[in-house]
Amino acid sequence: MLVTGASRGIGRAAALALGACGAHVLALARDVDALEKLDDEIRRAGGSATLVPLDLTDFAGIDRLQGTLAQRWGRLDGLFGNAAILGPLTPVTHLQPRAWDDLLAINVTANWRLLRVLDPLLKKSDAGRVLFVSSGSAHFNRPYWGGYAITKAALEVLTFTYAAECNGTNIRANVLNPGPTRTRMRAEAFPGEDPETLPAPEELVPLITEFLSPECTRTGELVNFRH
């Protein structure tokens, strides 16, 4: 089970939960120290993990994943695409080209490249499951959130299109909108907010594991977390 953005927040909570459920976790993130701490926790709980230190803008590195995973395991049972960046909160006409490019690269293109190279391995699984993390921002048309919202809307369309193209296969693909959650990105976006008033990432775990389980038959859906 591959988890992106596994070093903190929702990705970390998901990686720990999946490991506890018996899945071998492929934990992908840039922060090697945080990945090693995650690995220790997964193993202490009786699970197993393989660390994948990778920046998602390293597209060649993403492409190499297919060969590595195919050689070692021959298949992939699930992809939890959690990694993302917020980018500047500014009018869309004030976004600098570099910021725009970074948002598209990490929030959209990296996820498309992951689907592109992992699709053959997901199809070799008895129950390939894909779950990407989106945001209500994709639907609120909130001023100054254009860069982030546009990329999340694109990610949703990417996922739903992939789900439709996988009809008749063993793959199910869905999108999770976690809502306001106690994460570093949320604190960056709302610095005056009391994080203790928000659900912890761990509260999302039952929903995440449900949609990544072989028993999940739903596909092409936007799943909203309610607390």
WOGI-V897590 format. One record per residue. N is the residue number from 1. RES is the residue in three letters. SS is DSSP state (2 for helix, 1 for strand, 0 for the rest). NEAR is the number of other C-alpha atoms within 8 Angstrom. Layout:
n | res | ss | near
N | RES | SS | NEAR
N | RES | SS | NEAR
//
This chain:
n | res | ss | near
1 | MET | 0 | 12
2 | LEU | 1 | 11
3 | VAL | 1 | 16
4 | THR | 1 | 12
5 | GLY | 0 | 15
6 | ALA | 0 | 18
7 | SER | 0 | 14
8 | ARG | 0 | 9
9 | GLY | 2 | 11
10 | ILE | 2 | 12
11 | GLY | 2 | 15
12 | ARG | 2 | 12
13 | ALA | 2 | 13
14 | ALA | 2 | 14
15 | ALA | 2 | 13
16 | LEU | 2 | 11
17 | ALA | 2 | 10
18 | LEU | 2 | 13
19 | GLY | 2 | 16
20 | ALA | 2 | 11
21 | CYS | 0 | 7
22 | GLY | 0 | 8
23 | ALA | 0 | 10
24 | HIS | 1 | 11
25 | VAL | 1 | 13
26 | LEU | 1 | 11
27 | ALA | 1 | 16
28 | LEU | 1 | 15
29 | ALA | 1 | 14
30 | ARG | 0 | 9
31 | ASP | 0 | 8
32 | VAL | 2 | 8
33 | ASP | 2 | 6
34 | ALA | 2 | 9
35 | LEU | 2 | 15
36 | GLU | 2 | 9
37 | LYS | 2 | 8
38 | LEU | 2 | 11
39 | ASP | 2 | 12
40 | ASP | 2 | 8
41 | GLU | 2 | 9
42 | ILE | 2 | 15
43 | ARG | 2 | 10
44 | ARG | 2 | 7
45 | ALA | 0 | 8
46 | GLY | 0 | 8
47 | GLY | 0 | 13
48 | SER | 1 | 12
49 | ALA | 1 | 12
50 | THR | 1 | 9
51 | LEU | 1 | 10
52 | VAL | 1 | 8
53 | PRO | 1 | 10
54 | LEU | 0 | 9
55 | ASP | 0 | 7
56 | LEU | 0 | 10
57 | THR | 0 | 7
58 | ASP | 0 | 8
59 | PHE | 2 | 9
60 | ALA | 2 | 6
61 | GLY | 2 | 9
62 | ILE | 2 | 13
63 | ASP | 2 | 11
64 | ARG | 2 | 8
65 | LEU | 2 | 10
66 | GLN | 2 | 11
67 | GLY | 2 | 8
68 | THR | 2 | 8
69 | LEU | 2 | 11
70 | ALA | 2 | 10
71 | GLN | 2 | 7
72 | ARG | 2 | 6
73 | TRP | 0 | 7
74 | GLY | 0 | 9
75 | ARG | 0 | 12
76 | LEU | 0 | 15
77 | ASP | 0 | 12
78 | GLY | 1 | 11
79 | LEU | 1 | 13
80 | PHE | 1 | 14
81 | GLY | 1 | 12
82 | ASN | 0 | 12
83 | ALA | 0 | 10
84 | ALA | 0 | 7
85 | ILE | 0 | 9
86 | LEU | 0 | 9
87 | GLY | 0 | 9
88 | PRO | 0 | 8
89 | LEU | 0 | 10
90 | THR | 0 | 10
91 | PRO | 0 | 10
92 | VAL | 2 | 9
93 | THR | 2 | 4
94 | HIS | 2 | 6
95 | LEU | 0 | 11
96 | GLN | 0 | 6
97 | PRO | 2 | 6
98 | ARG | 2 | 6
99 | ALA | 2 | 10
100 | TRP | 2 | 10
101 | ASP | 2 | 8
102 | ASP | 2 | 9
103 | LEU | 2 | 15
104 | LEU | 2 | 10
105 | ALA | 2 | 11
106 | ILE | 2 | 14
107 | ASN | 2 | 14
108 | VAL | 2 | 13
109 | THR | 2 | 9
110 | ALA | 2 | 13
111 | ASN | 2 | 11
112 | TRP | 2 | 9
113 | ARG | 2 | 11
114 | LEU | 2 | 10
115 | LEU | 2 | 8
116 | ARG | 2 | 7
117 | VAL | 2 | 11
118 | LEU | 2 | 11
119 | ASP | 2 | 8
120 | PRO | 2 | 8
121 | LEU | 2 | 13
122 | LEU | 2 | 15
123 | LYS | 2 | 13
124 | LYS | 2 | 10
125 | SER | 0 | 11
126 | ASP | 0 | 8
127 | ALA | 0 | 11
128 | GLY | 0 | 15
129 | ARG | 1 | 15
130 | VAL | 1 | 13
131 | LEU | 1 | 14
132 | PHE | 1 | 13
133 | VAL | 1 | 11
134 | SER | 0 | 13
135 | SER | 0 | 11
136 | GLY | 0 | 8
137 | SER | 2 | 11
138 | ALA | 2 | 13
139 | HIS | 2 | 7
140 | PHE | 2 | 6
141 | ASN | 0 | 9
142 | ARG | 0 | 7
143 | PRO | 0 | 7
144 | TYR | 0 | 9
145 | TRP | 0 | 14
146 | GLY | 2 | 13
147 | GLY | 2 | 14
148 | TYR | 2 | 13
149 | ALA | 2 | 13
150 | ILE | 2 | 9
151 | THR | 2 | 13
152 | LYS | 2 | 14
153 | ALA | 2 | 11
154 | ALA | 2 | 9
155 | LEU | 2 | 13
156 | GLU | 2 | 11
157 | VAL | 2 | 8
158 | LEU | 2 | 9
159 | THR | 2 | 13
160 | PHE | 2 | 12
161 | THR | 2 | 9
162 | TYR | 2 | 9
163 | ALA | 2 | 14
164 | ALA | 2 | 8
165 | GLU | 2 | 6
166 | CYS | 0 | 10
167 | ASN | 0 | 7
168 | GLY | 0 | 4
169 | THR | 0 | 6
170 | ASN | 0 | 10
171 | ILE | 0 | 13
172 | ARG | 1 | 15
173 | ALA | 1 | 14
174 | ASN | 1 | 17
175 | VAL | 1 | 14
176 | LEU | 1 | 13
177 | ASN | 1 | 12
178 | PRO | 0 | 11
179 | GLY | 0 | 9
180 | PRO | 0 | 7
181 | THR | 1 | 10
182 | ARG | 0 | 13
183 | THR | 0 | 10
184 | ARG | 2 | 7
185 | MET | 2 | 8
186 | ARG | 2 | 11
187 | ALA | 2 | 12
188 | GLU | 2 | 7
189 | ALA | 2 | 8
190 | PHE | 0 | 7
191 | PRO | 0 | 7
192 | GLY | 0 | 5
193 | GLU | 0 | 6
194 | ASP | 0 | 6
195 | PRO | 2 | 7
196 | GLU | 2 | 6
197 | THR | 2 | 5
198 | LEU | 0 | 9
199 | PRO | 1 | 10
200 | ALA | 0 | 9
201 | PRO | 2 | 12
202 | GLU | 2 | 8
203 | GLU | 2 | 7
204 | LEU | 2 | 11
205 | VAL | 2 | 11
206 | PRO | 2 | 7
207 | LEU | 2 | 8
208 | ILE | 2 | 10
209 | THR | 2 | 11
210 | GLU | 2 | 9
211 | PHE | 2 | 11
212 | LEU | 0 | 13
213 | SER | 0 | 8
214 | PRO | 0 | 9
215 | GLU | 0 | 5
216 | CYS | 0 | 9
217 | THR | 0 | 6
218 | ARG | 0 | 8
219 | THR | 0 | 8
220 | GLY | 0 | 13
221 | GLU | 0 | 9
222 | LEU | 1 | 9
223 | VAL | 1 | 8
224 | ASN | 1 | 8
225 | PHE | 0 | 10
226 | ARG | 0 | 4
227 | HIS | 0 | 3
//
